[in-house]
């Protein structure tokens, strides 16, 4: 069964001409099978009572409308009346399958939910307490849900910091057509598909387990990482990111603000970088680094000199253990080279005939071929045609596909490898294993379901609520609290936000895990806090924030961002007893108490649905 969006005209029962916004066939009404329970036909009732589901836009209102198209048994009129959905009976002949209209005014919708393990079923609760359940057994539910969210302002209900599964309807959008049009005209769709195809593509992000999720992720990454501003207008990017939030597993929780924080303390300015003398003097006669923490602190406060990055990064990225001896490191080099060559030869010796029957591998290879050609080409290291460093970048990425085939290659990975290959002086083996160490830290950023990205965005929102509740309130008011304008920051760890030399300094600071493993989130908070007055005073929404954030590219003062982030950390550390446990856990503080979640209250909305079902069906 197919669903469509369009602009065809239809006439309502009172002869008013309306616009057909959404149409989907093969949708059943659950109430019909309930009414027939006990009859010999009740087991097949749900398939018998299918119909045509539409969303209609009339002059003064919008309605969800359903008409039966296939009925072998028609319930008695009195029985039908208990399904109080605002239907209209257009005739007296109860055997006429077109004699009943179910019409739900969007203005009367209170909430809706899908069954947790049956996403083909959606129940709509109205303000008068009546409820109707639609079954999508042979047709997709995703397009219908996405259509609702383009017409309605909705929020996910949160109780005790947990989603209940209920979507609250906050009101109708004033005009959803420009919203839909901005998606329709997104430049990332090369063939300019019709609106229904666009929404099917976006909603597929939540429903199809592999293909659609991977495809959508790749599209978002492509827009944010590879498109120039003139080919990715901020409004279009904003809407694409908003639509990605339809993923049912991603919920931006409402986080209660803590008590008033103490003043933000002044912290010392950035220090000098780790130099060659200090680094080598930290080793004993066997070549072991005798004070790992001391070296990491120097790097955290000042980075390290470029001349020794080739050695220091191997420690920071786990290629060498900190307590390894010189002899052990020689053995590590030998072993890692052998292992790298073994994996590299696997893909290099794959015949075209093998590749033709290996779709997933072929997709990874095609994406790598495309991305390598456009990675950091403005840098001398990668400039020019026939550049051997591009070949080595390609080789390392292809070998990583063989090393971690479950993850393979996702756009953005070439950004992370590029500086490593430069620092390792084009050595493929050292670059590969350092890249493996880096990916071990950030691989969840590139997972198909984006679990890592979703968690980081939620954690970032939690920190922002704690540190800058005024800014967070503004974001919530402007429907921008999803934090998607920070998507690129987190995906490739600010690779596009700072100049090349600053990126290397920033990464080595983060690799120390000082003062905590989530210091990169505090850097995000620091940057946003520095831009807070502009965002609030200019009344920026998601599109404007995204544009503003993009304009910060290579203009952010790294030292200021790092200093502010560390000051925020010290501020929160002082306020630790009054912080929520989730914040304490994020920052590595000890948790003084265990938060208790009352499951009974969290199920209260579920009880509302069960009560409505009982009122309607018994």
Beta strands, then each sheet from edge to edge (+ up, - down):
strand 1: 3-5
strand 2: 9-11
strand 3: 17-29
strand 4: 50-57
strand 5: 62-70
strand 6: 88-89
strand 7: 100-105
strand 8: 109-115
strand 9: 118-126
strand 10: 131-135
strand 11: 152-159
strand 12: 162-172
sheet 1: 1+ 3- 2+
sheet 2: 1+ 3- 4+ 5- 7+ 6-
sheet 3: 1+ 3- 10+ 9- 8+ 12- 11+
end
